[in-house]
Amino acid sequence: MFSRVSPSRLVALLVLVVTGSALVRASVLVAGLAATLILAGVAVADGIRAYGKPPEPPAPSV
């Protein structure tokens, strides 16, 4: 398992839970689009955070 999680992923998890409960009655297409946009936002945030920095060394599991 991972010993650390980026803040953008924690925010995305919270947003997915909130929007997931709000989109229960929405169409599958709208719910899927919302999830895709949230996860794409995480990928963009991680890419911006890592841009121009050397790759992080793997952290040992605790």
Buried (B, 14 or more C-beta within 10 A) or exposed (E): EEEEEBEBBEBBEEBBEEBEEEBEEEEEEEBEEBBEEBEEBBEEBEEEEEEEEEEEEEEEEE
